[in-house]
Amino acid sequence: MNKNWVIKAPGSEEAIASLASEVGIDRPLAQLLTQRNIHTYQEAKDFFRPDLANLHDPFLMKDMDVAIQRIQEAIQAGEKVMVYGDYDVDGTTAVALVYSYFKDRFKDIDYYIPDRYDEGYGISIKGIDYAAQHGFSLIIALDCGIKAVDKIKYASKKGVEFIICDHHNPGAEIPDAVAVLDAKQEGCNYPFKDLSGCGVGLKLVQAYGIKAGLDANKIYDYLDLVVVSIASDIVPITGENRIMAHFGLKKLNDDPSIGLKAIKEVAGIDRKGITIEDIVFKMGPRINAAGRMESGKKSVDLLVCEKATDAQVMGKRIDNFNLDRRNIDTEITRQAIDMIQSDESLKERNSTVLYNAEWHKGVIGIVASRLLDHFYKPTVILTKSNGLITGSARSVNGFDLYNAIESCSDLLENFGGHKYAAGLTMKVPNLPKFRERFEKIVSDTIDPDQLIPVVEIDTELQLTDITEKFFRILKQFEPFGPENISPVFLSENVVDNGYGRTVGSNG
């Protein structure tokens, strides 16, 4: 596949020169900083020296005071409390964090992960019924709930109250819960809008600790869980996320929780210096595999485990889930590629929408990502579950997938997500209309250049610029991730001396 090489705009030469002089670094490094909206010595210091003291006051988040008051009331009254979360990495780490923090503070607390196949994403009627039948009066919902308006009304009739902790985009109406914690909601003045779901969970326990006068350092024991969520949920590694990722990686390297240590072992990570990439490609898929192949609760069981021997057994179990998942998604990807290659009309489209009722629901998001890499078009992969068509969507760089799907909302039962990834459900008869409308929206709104993958080059670099100091400072740009991608440099007039070779699985 051809790719466009694009050199990023360098920015103001005066600003680059000034920052290089002020910070004492070479021009290429100063340019990298300005491209990341870092223009002053103090901003550079905060970037290179993350400090936990720079985390924001959790009470700046709308409804946080109400949430903490309700939790305190529940503790004092001895209420039965459920920690509820999504079945992906962000949801399960969030549940593990909040449950682990509060398990010794509540007399009766448990956690609940909805079944991907029986209940689907988010707060479910079945989950609410389970809570009501078993005497849970308060549910702390993590990484979901911001659009669950009707579900919260239903829960209220059942005598079950909710504290919603989410980070997804809200709809036109906010659920009538006791408290809704979501920095993206209107009227919330919290300074950082890109927390992961687990990050919102951390702010909740941080606020509780402040209100209760507890050791403020205790919450940092959970930063290994937070960095796993940040990496796996592909949120920007800027601001608070950069601080939490920096110290979370340190915790994950030096003193991980028993559960995460077991996951590192089965993932074959037996060294110091674990990176965001290790989490994304080795740890995250294993945590996700439990929810894809059986139950996300299996992942939480491991993440909250306190016995190393038990954790090793659970770790091997989710590793087996991951092996099964890999075999299934490889086969479905092959089938999907064959469908496109054998149909000229599909190849000519600007979008990919494929449906097979027999495809495994747990892996269609992975298949969508693989097809995106292969054909580089906005992609929707669909299967059948509980009488409905359900699926996952992925987008090319620069194209707002969420808006495109929202334009088809009258054909959908529900949908959610963000610019580059989304989930959706529809009735079977609506599939042909959805396929055609989605294709028309993509064709009418996408720039043809967006259908060609781009290699973004940060700056040109002379090989003589690569000194020991340069490399040492470049390492301090880590952790890399969205909005702080590992830099790409261009050097011209370089001649292969005959020893060059391609490497990697396709090398």
N, C-alpha and C positions, 0 to 999 in steps of 0.2 A: 504494500500500500504506500502510495506517495505521501509525503508529508511536507508541509510548508515550514521553512525555517524563518523565524521572525526574531529579529534582535529588538529587545525592549528599548523604549525611549530612555535615554540616559538621565533625563531630568536636567535641572539647572546646573551648568558647569560651576557657577559661583557657589551654589549650595554644596556641591560635592567637594570642591576645593576647601571650603570653609570647614566642613565636617572632618575631612581628612586631617587638616591641620589641628583642629580642636581635639580630636580623639587620638591623634598620633598613629594613623593607619594609612596604608597605601590607597591611591585613588580607586582602584577596582573594588576594594572592600567598602570604601565610603559610598560608592555608587550603589552597591548592594543594599546598604542601609537606607539610602534615600528612596530606593525603589520599594522599600518596606515602610515608607512614611516615617522614617526616623531621621530627624533633621537637626537635633541639638545634642550637646554633650550629655545632658541628663537623660534624654530619651535613649541614647546609645548605652549609657550606664545601666538603665533599667532593663534594656534588651540583653546585654551581655551578662548582667549579674541579677538574675531573677531573685526576688526577695518575698518570702511568705508574708512579710509585714505589708506588702502592697496589695494583698487580697482585699476586695471591697467589703465594707460593712454589710453583712447579710440582711440587716434590717432596712436597707435601702430598697429591697425588693418589695413590691406591692403585696400586701396581705401577709407578710412574714410574721408580723406581730400577732395577727389573728391566729395563724397556724400554730405558733408556739404556745399561745394561751390555751388553745384547744387541746394540744398534746399534754400540757401540764394538768389540765382538768381531767383528762383521761387517766393519767398516772395516779392522781390523787383519788379518783373514784374507783380505781381498780378495773377499768373497762377492758374489754377484750379487743385487741387491735390487730388489724391485718395490714401487712406491707405487700402491696400489689404492684407488679411491674410487667413490662413487655418481655417477650421471650428471646430477644436478641441480646448482644453483648452489653449494650448500653443499659437495657432494662434489667438484666440479671445482675450486673455489677452494682447498679443503683439499689436494687432490693437487698443484695448482700451487705452493702454499706449501711443502709438505714436499719436493717434488722440487727446487724452485729452491734451497732451503736446503742440501740434501744433495748436489746433483749434482757439486759440486767436491770432495766429501769421500769419496764412494764411487768406486771404479774403474769399476764397472759398475752403473748404476742406470737404471731405466726406469719408465714409468707405464702403468697399465692401467685403462680404464673399461669396465665390462660393457655389452654391447648391450642396450638397453631391451627390445627385441622378442625377441631370441634367448635372452638370459640372465636378464632380469628384474632386479629390485632386489637389491642386496646382493652378498655373496660368492657366486660361482657355481662349479659343478663345472668348467665350461669354462675359467674363469679360473684355477682351481687346476691343471687339466691343462696349460694353456698355460705356467704357471710351471714346473711339473715338467719338461715337455718341453724348455724353453729354459734350464734350469739355474739358476733362481732358488731360492735356499734360504731367503730371508726375505721375507715380504710385510708391509708396513705398511699396514693397512686403515683407511681414514678415512671417517667418516660412515656406517658400516655395520659389521656383524659381531657386535653384542652378542647376537643370538639365533642365530648360525650355529653351533650346537653340533655338529651332524652334519657340516657342511662342514669344520670345523676338525679333526674326527677323521679325515675323509677325507684332508685335506691332510697330516696327520701321517704317515699310511701312505705318502704319496707323497714324504716327506722334505722337506716344505715347512713352515716355521714361520711363525707369525703374531704380530704386535703389533697389537692391536685398539684403535683410537682412535674412540670413538663417544660420542654424547650422547643416544641414544634410551633409552627405558625397557627394562631387562633383563627376561628371562623368569625362570622358576623356576630354571633352570640356567644358569650362566655358562660360556661356551666354554673349553675347556682349551688356551688359547693361552699363548705365552711370557709375555705381559703383556696385561692388559685395562685400558685407560684409559677410564673412564666414571664421572663424578662421581655418577651416579644409582645405581650398584651398591651393594649392601649392604656395609658395612664401609669405605666410602670417606669419609674425613673432610675432603675438599676443601670449602672454605667456600662456593663458588659452584656451584650445580647446573645453571645454565641456559646453559652455553657452547654455541655452535654447533659443528658438526663441525669446521669450519675453526679455531674457537677452541681446540678440543682439540689440533689439529695445531700451533697456535702454542705451546701449553704444552709440547708434546713438544720442539720445537726450542729453546724457551727453556731447558728443563731440560738439553738437550744442551750448549748454549752455556755454561751455568753449570758443568757438570761438566768441560767441556774448557777452561775458562778463557778463553773467547773474548769479544770485545767485546759487552757486553750490549745495546748500542744497535742491533746489527745486525738483531735480530728485528723491530724497529719499522719496518723497510723494507717489511714484509709486511702492515702494518695496513690498507692499502687493500683487499687481498684479504679480510681478516677482516671489515671493515665491510660489504662486498658480501654476504658470507655471513650476517651478523647480520640485515641488512635483508631479504634474500630468504627466509631460513628462518623469519622471523617469531618470533624468540626475544625474550624480555623485554630491553628496553634499560635494564637496571638493573645495579648492581654493576660487575663487571669488563666486562660487555658495554657499559655506558655509557662507561667509560674508553676501551675499544678503538674504539668507534664514534666518539667525539669526535675522537680522534687519527687514526683511519682516514679520516674525512671530510676532515680537514686535509691528509693525504697525498694523497687522491684529488683534492683541489682544487689543491694546489700542485705536486705532483711524482708523478703516478700512474705506475705501471709502463707499459711500452710497450703491452702488451696492453690494459690497462684504458683507456689514453688512446685507443686505436683504437675501443674500444666506446663511449666517451663521444662520439667524433666521429660515428659512424654513428647514434647515438641522438639526435643534434642537441643535445647539451649542450655549448654553447660559452661558458659563463660560469663565473665563480667562484661559490661559494655553493651547490654541489651538496648536496642533502638526501637523507635516508633515502627520501623519497617518489620522488625521481628514480631511485634505485637500484631500488626496488620496481617501478615502472611503466615504466622505460625501459631500464635496464641489465640487470637480472635476467632479464626475459623473453627478451632476445637471447642471453644465455649459456645459458639453459635450452633455447632453440629448437634448438640443435645436437643435444642429446640426444633431443629430441622428434621431430625430423625425419630425423636421420641418425645421428650418433654424438657422445656427450659428449666423446670424445677431441678432437674439433675445437675445442671450447672450451678444453680444457687446452693444446692446441697454441698457441692465441692467447695465453692467459694467461701462458705461459712464454716467449713469443717475445721475442727480443732485438734484432730488426731492425725499424725503423719501417716500411720499405717492405713487408716481408712481413706485418707486423701489419695494415697498411691493407687488403691483399688479403684476409686472413683475416676482418677485421672486416666487410667488405662481404659476404663469404660468409655469415656467421652472421646478418647483417641480412636477407639474402634468405631464409634459413631462417625467420626470424621473420615475414616477410611471408607466406610459405606457411602457417605455423602459424596466423596470424591468420585467413586466409581459411577454413582448414579448421575451426577451432573456432567461427567465426561460423556456418557452415553446420550443424554438428552441434548447436549450441545452438538454432538455429531448429527443427531436426527434433525435438529433445527437448521444447521448449516446445509444439510442435504435438501431440506424443504426449499430453501431459498435458491440454491444452486440449480435445482431442477425446474424452477418456475421463472421464466423471463420477466413476467409481470411483477413479481416480487422484487427482482433485482433492480428494476427500473424505478421503484418507488423511492421517495425521500425519507420514508420511515419504515420500520420493521414492526409488524404486529403479527405474532404467531400464536396459534391456539392448538393444544392437544389435550383432550380430556383425561388422558392417561398419565400425563407428566406429573412427577412428584412435586407437590406444592412447596416442599421444604427447600428446594434447590433452584426454583425458577428465577430468583433474584440473582443468583450466581450465573445462571445461563444468560440472563439479560446482559450482565456485565461482559461476559465472554463474547456474545454476539456484537455488542457495541465495539469491542476491541477489533473484531474481525471485519465488520462492515462499516463501522463508524456512521451510524444513523440513529436518531431517536428511536429507542427500542422498547417494545412492550411484549412480554412473554406471559401467556395466559394458560391456565389449566382449569379443571372443574373441581369444586369442593362444596359439599353440602347443597347440591342443586344449583349453585351459582358459579359463574365464571369469575375467577380471581387471579390476580397477577401482579407482576412487578415491572417497573419501567426505569430505564436509565437514559441519560441524555448526553449529547456531545457538548463540548466546551462552548459556552456562550448562549446556548439555547435553553429558554425557560420551560422545562418539561411540565412543571406544576401548573403554569398558566394554560398550557395546551390541554392538559387533562381537565382542568377546571372548566374550560370551554365546552367540554363534553359532559358536564356534571348531570345534565338532565337524563343522560343515558346510563348513569351509574347509581348504584345503591349507596356506595360510599367511596371515598378516596382520601389520601393524605400523603404528605411528604414535603419535598422542597424542590429547588430549582433543578437538581440533577438526578434525583431518585424519588420514586413514588410507588405507592401501592394502590390498587383499585379493585372494585368488585362490581359486577353487573349481572343482570339477568341474561340467560342464554340468547333469547331472541334479539337482544340489543347489540350483539357482537358485530354483525355486518355494518350497521349504521355507525358504530364506534370506529371501526377500522377505516371507513371511508372519510368520516369527519376528521379523525385524527390526522390522516394523511393530508387532507386539504389544509388543515391548520398549519401543519409543518411546512407544506409546500408554499403556502401564502406568506409565511412569516420568517422562515429561516433564510439566512444569507448563504448563498452557495459555498462561500469560503468556509462556513462553519461545518460543512460536510467533509472537509479535508483536515486530517489531524495536524496539529501545530506543534512544532518543537520550539519552545520559547527559550531564547538565549539571553541571559542576563547582561553579559558584556563581553567585549573582546578582551583577550588576555595574552600577553607575551609569556612564553615559557620561562623567560628570565625573571618574571614577576613572582614565580612560585618559589618563595624562600621558606625557611623554617618558620619565621615569624608569620608569614602569610598563611601558612597551613595551620599554625596554632590558633590564629584569630578566626580563620574560617571554621574550625571545629567548634568555636564558641557560638556560631550561628545555630547549632543544634539546640533543641530537637526540631527536625524538619517535619513539615506537614503542610496542609492547606494554608495558603497565604504566607507561608514561609517555606516554599519548596526548595529542595536542595539545588543550589545554583548550577546553571549550565553555562560553560564558558566556550568561546570560540577562539581558536588560534589559526591564523592563516599561514599559507606557504610552508606547511609542515610536510616533510617527506618521509615516507615509510622506509626504514633502513633494512627492510627485508624480514624483520622478526615480528611484525604485526600479525595478529590472528584474531578471528572472532571467537568469542567465548559465550557461555550460557547454554541453556537447554537446546537451543536451535543453532548453536555455533558450529 
